[in-house]
Amino acid sequence: MKKIAIFALASLAAIALLGWILAFAFPTPADRHALVVSGGIAFVVQLISFIVARAWAATNVVAGWGLGMLLRFGVLAIYALVFVKVLGLPMSAALVSLAAFFFVSTLFEPVLLKS
């Protein structure tokens, strides 16, 4: 449970910092709204993916990590094909930020998956 909390805090900090940096590249209010929505989605999906990978760590950590990657890819695809249009978000800001948030917070996983 402690590693999940550490991952959650590290991911939240990384997403917030990267969101602040991306706000300079995407300066309009609509872009910033897309950054916030993407950040929230990324945080929840990353937390679920980490919990899945942690659950599989005892038997097959690679399978758990791969399942998390499939989840991230599926969320990115559904977000791109459905939710960006439904929510009226700018496509570039929404997708670049979600992919970047997934990438940066995934970097913490290998360290915290070691038991």
C-alpha positions as CSV (number, residue, x, y, z in Angstrom):
1,M,0.0,0.0,0.0
2,K,2.9,2.3,0.7
3,K,4.3,1.9,-2.8
4,I,0.9,2.7,-4.3
5,A,0.8,5.9,-2.2
6,I,4.3,6.9,-3.3
7,F,3.5,6.2,-6.9
8,A,0.3,8.3,-6.6
9,L,2.2,11.2,-5.1
10,A,5.0,11.0,-7.6
11,S,2.7,10.7,-10.6
12,L,0.6,13.6,-9.3
13,A,3.6,15.8,-8.9
14,A,5.0,14.8,-12.3
15,I,1.7,15.4,-14.1
16,A,1.3,18.8,-12.4
17,L,4.8,19.9,-13.3
18,L,4.5,18.7,-16.9
19,G,1.1,20.3,-17.2
20,W,2.6,23.6,-16.0
21,I,5.3,23.3,-18.7
22,L,2.9,22.3,-21.4
23,A,0.7,25.3,-20.5
24,F,3.4,27.5,-22.1
25,A,3.1,25.5,-25.4
26,F,-0.7,25.5,-25.2
27,P,-1.7,29.0,-24.0
28,T,-5.4,29.3,-24.8
29,P,-8.1,28.7,-22.2
30,A,-9.4,25.8,-24.3
31,D,-5.9,24.3,-24.4
32,R,-5.5,24.6,-20.7
33,H,-8.9,23.0,-20.1
34,A,-7.7,20.1,-22.3
35,L,-4.5,19.8,-20.2
36,V,-6.5,19.6,-17.0
37,V,-8.9,17.0,-18.4
38,S,-6.0,14.9,-19.8
39,G,-4.1,15.2,-16.5
40,G,-7.1,13.9,-14.5
41,I,-7.6,11.0,-16.9
42,A,-3.9,10.2,-16.9
43,F,-3.7,10.2,-13.1
44,V,-6.6,7.8,-12.7
45,V,-5.5,5.4,-15.5
46,Q,-1.9,5.4,-14.2
47,L,-3.0,4.5,-10.7
48,I,-5.2,1.7,-12.0
49,S,-2.3,0.4,-14.2
50,F,0.1,0.5,-11.3
51,I,-2.3,-1.4,-9.0
52,V,-2.7,-4.1,-11.7
53,A,1.1,-4.3,-12.3
54,R,1.6,-4.6,-8.5
55,A,-1.0,-7.3,-8.2
56,W,0.9,-9.3,-10.9
57,A,4.3,-8.5,-9.6
58,A,4.6,-11.7,-7.5
59,T,3.9,-14.0,-10.4
60,N,4.7,-12.2,-13.7
61,V,5.6,-8.6,-13.5
62,V,6.1,-8.3,-17.3
63,A,2.5,-9.5,-17.9
64,G,1.1,-7.0,-15.4
65,W,3.1,-4.2,-16.9
66,G,2.1,-5.2,-20.4
67,L,-1.6,-5.2,-19.3
68,G,-1.1,-1.7,-18.0
69,M,0.4,-0.6,-21.3
70,L,-2.6,-2.1,-23.2
71,L,-4.9,-0.2,-20.8
72,R,-3.1,3.1,-21.5
73,F,-3.1,2.6,-25.2
74,G,-6.8,1.7,-25.2
75,V,-7.6,4.8,-23.1
76,L,-5.6,7.0,-25.5
77,A,-7.3,5.6,-28.5
78,I,-10.8,6.0,-27.0
79,Y,-10.0,9.5,-25.8
80,A,-8.8,10.4,-29.3
81,L,-11.7,8.8,-31.2
82,V,-14.6,9.7,-28.9
83,F,-14.1,11.9,-25.9
84,V,-12.0,14.7,-27.4
85,K,-14.8,15.4,-29.9
86,V,-17.6,14.9,-27.4
87,L,-16.0,17.3,-24.9
88,G,-15.0,19.8,-27.6
89,L,-11.3,19.8,-26.6
90,P,-8.5,20.9,-28.9
91,M,-7.2,17.7,-30.4
92,S,-3.5,18.6,-30.3
93,A,-3.4,19.8,-26.7
94,A,-5.5,16.9,-25.4
95,L,-3.6,14.1,-27.1
96,V,-0.1,15.4,-26.7
97,S,-0.7,16.1,-23.0
98,L,-2.3,12.7,-22.3
99,A,0.5,10.8,-24.1
100,A,3.1,13.0,-22.3
101,F,1.5,12.4,-18.9
102,F,1.3,8.7,-19.5
103,F,5.0,8.6,-20.5
104,V,6.4,10.7,-17.6
105,S,4.4,8.9,-14.9
106,T,5.3,5.5,-16.3
107,L,8.9,6.2,-15.6
108,F,8.3,5.7,-11.9
109,E,6.9,2.2,-12.3
110,P,10.0,0.1,-12.6
111,V,11.5,1.5,-9.5
112,L,8.4,1.0,-7.4
113,L,7.5,-2.5,-8.8
114,K,10.7,-4.0,-7.3
115,S,9.7,-5.8,-4.2
